[in-house]
Amino acid sequence: MELQPGREAVVRVAVATLWTSPEAVRPVDRPALTAGVDIPAWVSGLNTDQQVGDCVLSQLLLGERVLVSELRPDGWARVVAVEQPAAKLDPRGYPGWLPADQLTAVDPATRTDTDHPLVVDATVTGLHAEPSGPVVLPGVVVGTRLTPAGPARDGWRPVHVPGRAAPLWLLDSHLVPAPAASPAAEQALAVAQRLLDVVYIWGGLSAHGIDCSGLVHLAWRRFGVLLPRDADDQAMATTPLALGAERPGDLYFFARPGRKIHHIGIVTALPGDDGQRRMLHACYRRRRVIEEPLPADRTATLVGAHRV
């Protein structure tokens, strides 16, 4: 099947980047634009200013569903990322642009919402042509959902991959069954802690580079909980707590007076007797994921604690 406006498609690369427009991309973004996308090479080529350029909106993982709304002759597709809620932008999901060759069409008559009973639990892994064979799809990240293509064999599992006729293989130990119930907050925190020191990328949503709300979205997505993509929407989708009642795995939200929420972190410790608080977050200033006590300027802009 070919891509068609008004039809669903799925991502066929390990990580696809969602752009504000085709015209917004820069020469440095070339490794993120091809069908053989190389996100680590893209991230390593960005300087500190380019890491926070506002041309990137979000990222999508292998197998993630989109609704195609427009196809351009130059190879770009306008899509809605239906698995990334963004109510203020589009009630259907997060809108933006992708290179069309990073997508493959799906037949809605054959798709079900139970097609992905396996989830990648390795922080980063690769899909192989055969057990112990060459890697043909590197850079697949935690939280990616896959469909088994048969039983495990000698520690390897075959999986169906969008856009490929033959199954690919990955280590069975890198997969877990899709959870049947929502996680405990500490479980999501443990996933986020594995991303310590990952580079801060505005709009990033992977173990190669990530932003503050992307870290929260990905940690819960690993367990099948699809939180909104942006921090202010995440606040609306979670339950407020009285400050002092937060526990590890809860969320801190930050906003300047009279402004909307601009930052989010994950609580990592009970508040101290002196009121000191700690969080894990993708830090814009430090350009990486860190765990730290809230500095004075963060405490001054803390507007609430919430629970998923």
Stockholm file with secondary structure:
# STOCKHOLM 1.0

chainA/1-308         MELQPGREAVVRVAVATLWTSPEAVRPVDRPALTAGVDIPAWVSGLNTDQQVGDCVLSQLLLGERVLVSELRPDGWARVVAVEQPAAKLDPRGYPGWLPADQLTAVDPATRTDTDHPLVVDATVTGLHAEPSGPVVLPGVVVGTRLTPAGPARDGWRPVHVPGRAAPLWLLDSHLVPAPAASPAAEQALAVAQRLLDVVYIWGGLSAHGIDCSGLVHLAWRRFGVLLPRDADDQAMATTPLALGAERPGDLYFFARPGRKIHHIGIVTALPGDDGQRRMLHACYRRRRVIEEPLPADRTATLVGAHRV
#=GR chainA/1-308 SS CCCCTTSEEEECSSEEEEESCGGGCCGGGGGGTSTTCCHHHHHHHCCTTGGGCTTEEEEEETTCEEEEEEECTTSEEEEEETTSCBTTTBTTSEEEEEEGGGEEECCTTTCCTTSCCEEECSSEEEEESSTTCCEEEEEEETTCEEEECSCCBTTEEEEECTTCSSCEEEEGGGEEECCSSCCCHHHHHHHHHTTTTCBBCTTCEETTEECHHHHHHHHHHTTTCCCCSSHHHHHHTSEEECTTCCCTTCEEEECCTTSCCCEEEEECSCCCTTCCCEEEEEETTTTEEEEEECCHHHHHHEEEEEEC
#=GC SS_cons         CCCCTTSEEEECSSEEEEESCGGGCCGGGGGGTSTTCCHHHHHHHCCTTGGGCTTEEEEEETTCEEEEEEECTTSEEEEEETTSCBTTTBTTSEEEEEEGGGEEECCTTTCCTTSCCEEECSSEEEEESSTTCCEEEEEEETTCEEEECSCCBTTEEEEECTTCSSCEEEEGGGEEECCSSCCCHHHHHHHHHTTTTCBBCTTCEETTEECHHHHHHHHHHTTTCCCCSSHHHHHHTSEEECTTCCCTTCEEEECCTTSCCCEEEEECSCCCTTCCCEEEEEETTTTEEEEEECCHHHHHHEEEEEEC
//
